[in-house]
Amino acid sequence: MAGFTVAIVGRPNVGKSTLFNRLLEQRKAIVEDTPGVTRDRQYGVADWNGRQFNVIDTGGFVQEGTDVFEREIRKQVHIALDEADLILFICDVTTGITGEDEDMARLLRKSTKPVLLVINKVDNSQRSLDAAEFYSLGFDQLFEISSISGSGTGELLDAVTAAIPGDVGLTFPEEDIDPDDEENAAPAANAIPRIAIIGQPNAGKSTLLNALIGQERTIVSNIPGTTRDVIHTHYNLFNREFILIDTAGIRKKKNVHEDIEFYSVIRAIRAMDDTDVCLLVLDAEKGITAQDVSIFSLATRKGKGIVVLVNKWDTVEKETNTARDYEKALKQKLAPFTDVPVLFISALEKQRIFQAMEKAIEVYENRSRRVPTSKLNDVMLPEIERYPPPMTRGNSVKIKFVQQLPTAVPSFAFFANYPEAIKEPYRNFLENKLRSHYPLTGVPVRVFFRKK
């Protein structure tokens, strides 16, 4: 099931990128009090109350602008609107309604997508009164926020997640878990694994797909950006059926100029939502770059299984420990999530490509693994007893019960008397212990603490 995508739109300098950073809880987009700073699109994953969704930050929309950047931004805003499931229309209370706001509103009223009108920079009672004039733009739902301080963003995020249908983007269930419930909702036994081939342009993704299926399923060239759509292929190996998904290369936003490529990148990112395992293809000659790490982090945050494939290994000059040293350096850059399989392949020469698929299926099975509650407690509670959590304010923190949550991503709830006192280092300790006792290689593991 594809993920839920939210596009942030509005005229220049209303605080779109500030809100984007706030939703992602990181400073990813450049923020400056100058119109037109955001020219390239930003993509990210937000999480609120256990629901994840994709977020697209767009440039400032100017309907009548003749500047080359304004024209390109206008095209890409239209693409973002087409791809989004929900639209956040941002306005600035300090300037009131402008002609550019009205242009944007006319465009959005023609859309069939739900629109939430967000009035930014509302940080006092007078500005809250001033925000009432924006109802004249004709949208039912209006939210008053301050992106800088975060005021009002909780109510906005509640409305966004309420619009997400069913179990799309669900990362963990509600708090009222029954500890005696053994029904962990495992994926259906006959589910077909979905494996996506991701990475930067020209890393050899399409060559790998063609080599695996033994035919020219996709066009291959040395020109970055040749693949522009998401290609789905049914495949059968060792009597195991699965779906291979070839995606467009995801390169740095500053290098994405054509609107058709912008469309392809959005599709590639959304394809991750609809997959179980990602094969991250790296170029052995270039090594792992910051953009590769960004793609890896995006897949990890989406909770996907990951296998790292170092392609074009046949072109690298080798010595005795070349592969070992390469893998060590690679995992240092991927830290802290380093429990991932790394294979050195050549898609062109078909070296170890079938081993890559075997490893992908193994990671899929790890991701689908369910541990009975009784066995989980028998293993983890003695580990916790040997190394208990640090005390808090003179009180002993006691973890009394462990349960795997019924989610697609391996997630574990530890029930304690003071769950808020357990910090990140101990969370990492528990994750490492889970990995040492259960085969979870290649799979992000989520650890939650609940009140018992």
C-alpha positions in Angstrom: 0.0 0.0 0.0 1.4 3.3 -1.1 2.2 5.9 1.6 0.4 9.2 2.3 2.0 12.4 0.8 1.5 16.0 2.0 2.6 19.0 -0.1 3.4 22.3 1.5 2.5 25.2 -0.9 2.1 28.9 -0.8 3.6 32.2 -2.1 7.2 33.1 -1.3 8.4 33.9 2.2 5.4 32.7 4.2 7.4 30.1 6.2 6.9 26.9 4.2 10.5 25.6 4.8 10.3 26.5 8.5 7.1 24.4 8.8 8.8 21.6 6.7 11.7 21.5 9.2 9.3 21.6 12.1 7.3 18.6 10.7 10.5 16.6 10.1 12.0 17.7 13.5 15.3 18.5 11.7 16.9 21.5 10.0 16.8 20.1 6.4 15.5 23.0 4.3 17.4 26.3 4.2 15.4 29.0 5.9 16.1 32.7 5.2 13.9 35.8 5.4 14.3 36.4 1.7 11.7 35.4 -1.0 12.8 32.6 -3.3 15.3 30.8 -1.1 13.7 27.5 -1.7 14.1 26.6 -5.4 14.6 22.9 -5.3 12.1 20.5 -3.8 12.8 18.9 -0.5 11.4 15.5 0.5 11.2 14.0 3.9 9.3 11.7 6.3 7.3 13.0 9.2 6.0 11.0 12.1 3.1 12.0 14.4 1.3 9.8 17.0 2.6 6.6 15.3 1.7 7.6 11.8 4.3 8.4 9.1 3.7 10.4 5.9 5.9 11.9 3.2 6.3 15.7 3.1 7.2 17.8 0.0 8.4 21.3 0.5 7.9 23.5 -2.6 9.2 26.8 -3.7 7.2 30.0 -3.5 4.4 30.1 -6.1 4.2 33.2 -8.3 1.4 32.9 -10.9 2.5 35.8 -13.2 6.3 35.5 -12.5 8.5 35.6 -15.6 11.8 34.9 -13.9 13.3 31.5 -15.1 13.2 30.2 -11.5 9.7 31.3 -10.9 8.6 29.5 -14.1 10.3 26.2 -13.0 9.0 26.5 -9.5 5.5 27.0 -10.9 5.7 23.8 -12.9 7.0 21.8 -10.0 4.4 23.0 -7.7 1.8 21.7 -10.1 3.5 18.3 -10.1 3.6 18.3 -6.3 -0.1 19.1 -6.2 -0.8 16.1 -8.6 1.3 13.7 -6.5 0.0 14.8 -3.0 -2.8 13.2 -1.1 -3.3 16.3 1.0 -2.2 20.0 0.6 -1.1 22.5 3.3 -1.7 26.0 1.9 0.5 28.4 3.9 -0.3 32.1 4.4 1.4 34.8 6.4 -0.9 36.6 8.9 1.5 39.6 9.2 0.9 40.7 5.6 -2.8 39.7 5.3 -4.2 38.3 2.1 -2.2 39.2 -1.0 -2.9 38.9 -4.7 -0.4 35.9 -4.8 -2.4 34.2 -2.0 -5.6 34.7 -4.0 -3.9 33.2 -7.1 -2.8 30.2 -5.1 -6.3 29.8 -3.6 -7.9 29.9 -7.1 -5.6 27.1 -8.2 -6.3 25.0 -5.1 -10.1 25.4 -5.3 -9.9 23.6 -8.7 -8.1 20.7 -7.1 -10.0 17.6 -5.9 -7.4 17.1 -3.1 -8.2 18.1 0.5 -6.7 21.4 1.4 -5.8 22.7 4.9 -5.4 26.4 5.2 -2.5 27.2 7.5 -2.0 30.7 8.8 1.6 31.1 9.9 3.3 33.5 12.3 0.3 33.7 14.7 2.1 34.2 18.0 -0.2 36.6 19.9 -3.9 37.3 20.4 -4.0 40.3 18.0 -2.6 38.1 15.2 -5.1 35.4 16.0 -7.9 38.0 15.4 -6.2 39.1 12.2 -6.2 35.5 11.0 -10.0 35.5 10.7 -9.8 37.4 7.4 -8.3 34.3 5.7 -11.7 32.5 5.8 -12.6 34.7 2.8 -10.2 32.5 0.7 -12.9 29.8 0.8 -11.5 26.9 2.7 -13.3 25.1 5.5 -10.4 24.1 7.7 -8.2 26.9 9.0 -5.2 26.4 11.4 -3.3 29.1 13.2 0.3 28.2 13.8 3.8 29.6 14.5 6.3 27.5 12.6 9.2 28.9 14.6 7.9 28.2 18.1 5.7 25.2 17.1 2.6 26.7 18.5 -0.5 25.2 16.9 1.4 22.5 14.9 0.0 19.7 17.1 -3.6 20.5 16.1 -2.4 20.7 12.5 -0.7 17.3 12.6 -3.7 15.8 14.3 -5.8 16.9 11.3 -3.2 15.6 8.8 -3.0 12.2 10.4 -6.8 12.0 10.7 -6.9 12.3 6.9 -4.6 9.2 6.5 -6.9 6.2 5.6 -6.9 2.9 7.4 -3.5 1.5 8.4 -1.5 3.6 5.9 1.7 4.8 7.6 0.9 3.1 10.9 4.2 2.5 12.7 2.9 1.2 16.0 -0.5 0.6 17.6 -2.3 2.6 20.2 -1.2 2.7 23.8 -3.9 0.3 25.1 -2.2 -3.0 24.1 -3.4 -6.1 25.9 -0.3 -7.7 27.4 -2.0 -11.1 27.3 -2.9 -10.9 23.6 -0.7 -13.4 21.6 -2.3 -12.4 18.3 0.6 -10.6 16.6 -0.6 -9.7 13.1 2.0 -11.3 10.9 1.9 -10.7 7.1 -0.2 -13.2 5.2 1.7 -16.4 4.4 1.0 -16.0 0.7 2.1 -12.4 0.5 4.4 -11.7 -2.4 7.6 -9.9 -1.2 8.1 -6.5 -2.9 11.8 -5.6 -3.5 12.8 -2.1 -4.7 16.1 -1.3 -6.4 17.0 2.2 -5.2 20.1 4.5 -5.4 21.6 7.4 -7.2 21.4 7.8 -11.0 23.9 5.7 -13.0 24.7 3.3 -10.2 23.5 0.3 -12.3 19.9 -0.2 -11.0 18.4 -0.9 -14.4 21.4 -3.1 -15.5 20.8 -5.2 -12.3 17.1 -5.6 -13.1 17.8 -6.7 -16.7 20.5 -9.1 -15.5 18.2 -10.7 -13.0 15.3 -11.3 -15.4 17.5 -12.0 -18.4 15.9 -9.5 -20.8 16.0 -5.8 -21.6 13.1 -4.8 -19.3 14.4 -1.2 -18.9 16.5 1.1 -21.0 20.1 1.3 -19.9 22.5 4.1 -20.7 25.4 6.1 -19.1 23.1 9.1 -19.0 22.0 9.9 -15.4 18.2 10.0 -15.2 17.4 7.5 -18.0 14.8 5.7 -15.8 12.0 8.1 -15.0 9.2 5.9 -13.9 8.8 3.1 -11.4 9.0 -0.3 -13.1 7.3 -3.3 -11.6 8.4 -6.8 -12.7 7.1 -10.2 -11.4 10.0 -12.5 -10.8 10.5 -16.1 -9.8 13.7 -17.5 -8.3 14.2 -20.9 -6.5 10.4 -21.4 -6.7 9.9 -18.1 -4.8 7.8 -15.4 -6.4 8.3 -11.7 -5.7 8.0 -8.3 -7.3 11.1 -6.3 -8.4 10.7 -2.6 -8.5 13.2 -0.5 -10.5 13.1 3.2 -9.5 14.5 6.4 -10.9 17.8 7.6 -9.4 17.4 9.8 -6.4 20.1 12.5 -6.6 20.7 15.7 -4.7 17.8 18.2 -5.0 20.1 20.9 -6.3 20.8 18.7 -9.4 17.1 18.1 -10.1 16.2 20.7 -12.8 13.7 19.1 -15.2 10.1 18.9 -13.9 9.8 15.4 -15.4 12.8 14.3 -13.3 11.2 16.0 -10.2 8.1 13.9 -10.9 10.3 10.7 -11.2 12.0 11.4 -7.8 8.7 11.8 -6.0 7.6 8.5 -7.6 10.8 6.8 -6.5 10.4 8.0 -2.9 6.8 6.9 -2.8 7.8 3.5 -4.3 9.6 2.9 -1.0 6.3 3.1 0.8 5.0 0.2 -1.3 7.9 -2.2 -0.8 9.3 -4.6 1.8 13.0 -4.6 1.1 15.2 -2.0 -0.6 18.3 -3.0 -2.5 20.5 0.1 -2.2 22.9 0.1 -5.2 26.2 1.9 -4.8 28.8 2.7 -7.4 32.0 0.9 -6.2 34.2 3.4 -8.1 32.6 6.5 -6.4 32.2 4.9 -2.9 29.4 5.8 -0.6 28.5 9.5 -0.8 26.4 11.8 1.4 23.5 11.3 -1.0 23.7 7.5 -0.6 23.6 7.9 3.2 20.5 10.1 2.8 18.7 7.5 0.7 19.7 4.8 3.2 18.4 6.9 6.1 15.1 7.6 4.2 14.6 3.8 3.7 15.5 3.1 7.4 13.0 5.7 8.7 10.3 4.2 6.5 11.1 0.9 8.2 12.2 -1.0 5.2 14.5 -4.0 5.1 17.8 -3.0 3.4 20.5 -4.9 1.5 23.5 -2.8 0.3 24.9 -3.8 -3.1 28.3 -2.4 -4.1 28.0 -2.5 -7.9 30.8 -2.4 -10.6 33.1 -4.4 -8.2 34.7 -5.9 -11.3 36.2 -2.4 -12.2 38.0 -2.0 -8.8 41.6 -3.0 -8.3 41.7 -5.4 -5.5 44.2 -6.6 -2.9 43.8 -9.3 -0.1 41.5 -7.3 2.2 40.0 -4.8 -0.2 36.4 -6.0 0.3 36.8 -6.2 4.1 38.2 -2.7 4.4 35.6 -1.3 2.0 32.8 -2.8 4.0 34.2 -1.5 7.3 34.5 2.1 5.9 31.0 1.8 4.4 29.4 0.8 7.7 31.2 3.6 9.5 29.3 6.0 7.3 26.0 4.2 7.8 26.2 4.1 11.6 24.4 3.7 13.9 22.4 1.2 11.9 25.2 -1.1 10.7 23.5 -4.6 11.0 22.9 -4.7 7.2 24.2 -7.2 4.7 26.7 -5.8 2.2 27.4 -7.7 -1.1 30.0 -6.8 -3.8 28.4 -7.4 -7.2 28.8 -6.7 -10.9 25.4 -6.3 -12.6 27.1 -6.2 -16.0 29.1 -9.4 -15.4 26.2 -11.0 -13.4 28.6 -11.6 -10.4 26.8 -12.5 -7.2 23.5 -11.0 -8.3 21.5 -14.1 -7.4 23.2 -14.1 -4.0 21.8 -10.5 -3.6 18.3 -11.8 -4.2 18.7 -14.7 -1.7 19.9 -12.1 0.8 16.9 -9.9 0.0 14.5 -12.7 0.7 16.3 -13.5 3.9 15.9 -9.9 5.0 12.2 -10.0 4.1 11.8 -13.1 6.3 13.7 -11.3 9.1 11.3 -8.3 8.8 8.3 -10.6 8.9 9.6 -12.5 12.0 7.3 -12.8 15.0 8.5 -13.8 18.4 6.0 -15.3 20.9 5.6 -13.2 24.0 6.5 -15.9 26.4 9.8 -16.7 24.6 10.6 -13.0 24.3 10.2 -12.5 28.0 12.2 -15.6 28.8 15.2 -14.2 26.8 15.0 -10.5 27.4 14.0 -10.2 31.1 17.2 -12.0 32.3 19.3 -9.7 30.1 17.5 -6.7 31.7 18.0 -8.1 35.2 21.8 -8.4 34.5 22.0 -4.8 33.2 19.0 -2.8 34.6 18.2 0.7 33.4 19.9 3.6 35.4 18.0 4.9 38.4 15.9 8.1 38.2 15.6 10.5 41.1 16.5 7.8 43.6 13.9 5.4 42.1 14.7 2.0 40.5 13.5 1.7 36.9 12.0 -1.8 36.5 11.0 -3.3 33.1 8.4 -6.0 33.9 7.2 -7.2 30.6 8.1 -7.3 26.9 5.9 -7.7 23.9 6.4 -7.6 20.1 3.9 -5.2 18.5 1.6 -6.3 15.6 3.3 -4.1 13.0 5.0 -4.7 9.7 8.3 -3.4 11.1 9.7 -5.4 14.0 8.7 -3.3 17.0 8.9 -4.2 20.7 7.2 -2.6 23.7 9.0 -2.7 27.0 6.5 -2.0 29.9 8.2 -0.2 32.8 7.2 1.7 36.0 9.1 4.9 34.8 9.2 4.6 30.9 10.0 8.3 30.5 13.2 7.9 32.4 14.7 5.3 30.0 17.2 7.2 27.7 18.6 6.5 24.3 21.7 4.6 25.4 19.6 2.0 27.1 17.3 1.8 24.1 20.3 1.0 22.0 21.4 -1.6 24.5 18.0 -3.4 24.2 18.1 -3.2 20.4 21.5 -4.8 20.4 20.3 -7.6 22.7 17.3 -8.2 20.5 19.6 -8.4 17.5 22.0 -10.8 19.3 19.2 -13.2 20.1 17.1 -13.1 17.0 17.9 -12.9 13.3 17.1 -9.3 12.5 19.9 -8.4 10.1 19.0 -5.8 7.5 15.9 -4.7 9.4 15.3 -1.5 11.4 14.1 -2.4 14.9 11.8 0.0 16.9 11.8 0.0 20.6 9.1 1.7 22.7 8.6 2.1 26.4 5.2 2.0 27.9 3.7 2.5 31.4 3.0 -0.6 33.3 
